[in-house]
Amino acid sequence: MTGFWNPFRDLDALRHEFDRVLGGLGHGLPFRSAFLPGMSARTYPLMNVYEDEDAFHVEALAPGLDPKALELTVQGDTLTLSGEKTAIEKVEPEQFHRSERATGKFVRTLRLNAEIDEKKVAAHYENGILSITLPKGEKAKPKQIAVSVKG
């Protein structure tokens, strides 16, 4: 499905450009925007992504999340991770001296460069790390072609 217009990709690129310009001027936002709609909702959780011959592997840094509140979906070559990070304790805003741990709903979409076998995806959450294994579909795996010699 290459070549079709994705407005969210364009908006995300524009947001990154604004962040770069404002950051360079020293006038960045005075708060983390990871959970603000339209600002950088797709930047949480932070992820490492790597691949081997058979699968893509995603390690998402997501401490403090209830794994039951996570939702993973895979369609074609796209992984979407969404959920909600809730506050640990109910504290009134005027009681805070400092609040650096963002809470709220998040969505993160990751497009991979190969079709995924959706039936074999596996995920587990341990010690604040969400590990996801995304096996490649048969079409995406390299094929060994035998060369015959005549003569």
Secondary structure, 3 states (H helix, E strand, C coil): CCCCCCHHHHHHHHHHHHHHHHHHHCCCCCCCCCCCCCCCHHHCCEEEEEECCCEEEEEEECCCCCHHHCEEEEECCEEEEEEEECCCCCCCHHHCCCCCCCCEEEEEEEECCCCECHHHCEEEEECCEEEEEEEECHHHCCCCCCCCCCC
